[in-house]
Amino acid sequence: MFKVNEGLIDRIIRLVLAIVFLIVGFLLKGGWLIFFWILSFILFITSLFGFCGIYALLGINTCAMKKKIK
C-alpha cells in the first residue's frame, strides 16, 4: 500500500499527541472540538499505518536504516 516513512519514536509521539488532542477536544466546545478531534484522528491514523503524506511530499523518512552486512 504505502511505504512506511515514520520511525518508532515518531509513531509513539504521534499516538501520544492523538490521545492528548482527543482529551482536549472533549474539554472544548464548538469549532475547536471538531478541529482537535480531526487532528487527533489524523495523528492516530498516521501512527497506526506509519505513513505520513507530508513526509512523503517533503522526502522525509524517520525510519531507522538497516545496515547491510556484506
C-alpha positions as CSV (number, residue, x, y, z in Angstrom):
1,M,0.0,0.0,0.0
2,F,2.2,2.9,1.3
3,K,5.9,2.8,2.1
4,V,6.4,3.3,5.8
5,N,8.2,6.6,6.4
6,E,7.8,7.1,10.2
7,G,10.2,5.6,12.8
8,L,9.1,4.1,16.1
9,I,9.7,7.2,18.2
10,D,7.8,9.3,15.6
11,R,4.9,7.0,15.7
12,I,4.8,6.9,19.6
13,I,4.9,10.7,19.7
14,R,2.0,10.9,17.2
15,L,0.0,8.4,19.2
16,V,0.5,10.3,22.5
17,L,-0.4,13.6,20.8
18,A,-3.5,12.0,19.3
19,I,-4.7,10.9,22.8
20,V,-3.9,14.4,24.3
21,F,-5.8,16.2,21.5
22,L,-8.7,13.8,21.8
23,I,-8.9,14.7,25.6
24,V,-8.6,18.4,24.8
25,G,-11.4,18.0,22.3
26,F,-13.7,16.7,25.0
27,L,-13.0,19.8,27.1
28,L,-13.8,22.3,24.4
29,K,-17.0,23.3,22.5
30,G,-17.9,24.4,19.0
31,G,-15.4,24.5,16.2
32,W,-12.4,23.8,18.4
33,L,-13.9,20.5,19.4
34,I,-14.2,19.4,15.8
35,F,-10.7,20.7,15.0
36,F,-9.0,18.8,17.8
37,W,-10.9,15.6,17.0
38,I,-9.9,15.7,13.4
39,L,-6.3,16.5,14.3
40,S,-6.4,13.6,16.8
41,F,-7.9,11.2,14.1
42,I,-5.2,12.2,11.6
43,L,-2.4,11.7,14.1
44,F,-3.8,8.3,15.2
45,I,-4.2,7.0,11.6
46,T,-0.7,8.1,10.6
47,S,0.8,6.5,13.7
48,L,-1.1,3.3,13.0
49,F,0.0,2.9,9.4
50,G,3.4,4.6,9.8
51,F,2.9,6.7,6.7
52,C,2.8,10.5,6.6
53,G,1.8,12.1,3.3
54,I,3.5,15.4,4.2
55,Y,6.7,13.4,4.9
56,A,6.4,11.8,1.5
57,L,5.9,15.1,-0.2
58,L,9.0,16.6,1.5
59,G,11.1,13.5,1.2
60,I,11.4,12.9,4.9
61,N,11.9,9.4,6.3
62,T,12.4,8.9,10.1
63,C,12.6,5.1,9.9
64,A,15.8,3.6,11.2
65,M,18.0,2.5,8.3
66,K,19.1,-1.2,8.4
67,K,22.7,-1.7,7.8
68,K,23.6,-4.2,5.0
69,I,26.1,-6.9,6.0
70,K,28.4,-7.8,3.2
